[in-house]
Amino acid sequence: MVQVTRKDQREANENVIRRFNRKVLQSGKLSVAKASQRFSKPVSKTERRKKAIIRKERKADKMAKMRMGVR
């Protein structure tokens, strides 16, 4: 469903934009769109653990290099 906001004759453009943004936020359409944008396929527990281990190793390696002054 499309949000329609009409401008009065003497109303400033900023006010129209503010009213439109408020309507969109209250309708909840924006949050639904953002949630569908971030959707990812379900990952098994073992894969999540493997990825976490890799992340920790990379972070530790990066910190060790930083401490030694190597980029």
C-alpha positions as CSV (number, residue, x, y, z in Angstrom):
1,M,0.0,0.0,0.0
2,V,1.3,3.4,-1.0
3,Q,1.5,6.3,1.6
4,V,-0.1,9.4,0.2
5,T,0.7,12.8,1.7
6,R,-0.9,15.9,0.1
7,K,0.6,19.4,0.5
8,D,-1.6,22.3,1.6
9,Q,-1.2,25.6,-0.2
10,R,0.7,27.4,2.5
11,E,2.5,24.4,3.9
12,A,6.3,24.3,3.7
13,N,8.0,21.4,1.9
14,E,9.9,20.4,5.1
15,N,6.6,19.9,6.9
16,V,5.2,17.7,4.2
17,I,8.4,15.6,4.2
18,R,8.2,15.3,8.0
19,R,4.6,14.2,7.9
20,F,5.3,11.6,5.2
21,N,8.2,10.2,7.2
22,R,6.1,10.0,10.3
23,K,3.3,8.1,8.4
24,V,5.8,5.7,6.9
25,L,7.4,5.0,10.3
26,Q,4.0,4.5,12.0
27,S,2.8,2.1,9.2
28,G,5.7,-0.2,9.9
29,K,6.4,-0.8,6.2
30,L,10.0,0.4,6.5
31,S,10.9,-2.0,9.3
32,V,9.4,-4.9,7.2
33,A,11.4,-3.9,4.2
34,K,14.7,-3.7,6.2
35,A,14.0,-7.1,7.9
36,S,13.5,-8.8,4.5
37,Q,16.7,-7.1,3.3
38,R,18.7,-8.6,6.1
39,F,17.3,-12.1,5.8
40,S,19.9,-14.9,5.7
41,K,19.5,-18.6,5.3
42,P,19.6,-20.6,8.5
43,V,23.0,-22.0,9.3
44,S,23.7,-25.1,11.2
45,K,25.3,-25.0,14.7
46,T,28.5,-26.5,13.5
47,E,28.9,-24.0,10.7
48,R,28.3,-21.1,13.1
49,R,30.9,-22.5,15.4
50,K,33.5,-22.9,12.6
51,K,32.9,-19.3,11.5
52,A,33.2,-18.0,15.0
53,I,36.5,-19.9,15.5
54,I,37.8,-18.4,12.2
55,R,36.7,-14.9,13.3
56,K,38.4,-15.2,16.7
57,E,41.7,-16.4,15.0
58,R,41.6,-13.5,12.5
59,K,41.0,-11.0,15.3
60,A,43.8,-12.5,17.5
61,D,46.2,-12.4,14.5
62,K,45.2,-8.8,13.7
63,M,45.8,-7.8,17.4
64,A,49.1,-9.5,17.5
65,K,50.3,-7.7,14.4
66,M,49.0,-4.4,15.8
67,R,51.0,-5.0,19.0
68,M,54.1,-5.7,17.0
69,G,53.6,-2.5,14.9
70,V,53.1,-4.4,11.6
71,R,50.2,-3.6,9.4
